[in-house]
């Protein structure tokens, strides 16, 4: 029972995190619709 709860809690946080990268254009449009000034894709490393 404890293991099932841990798996469900992990999925509760893991799936939305993965979907933020998978559905990135949708997230950009939502940020623009809510007034975030310059939503831009993150850089993979500092330049």
Buried (B, 14 or more C-beta within 10 A) or exposed (E): EEEEEEEEEEEEEEEEEEEEEEEEEEBBEEBEEEEEEEEEEEEEEEE
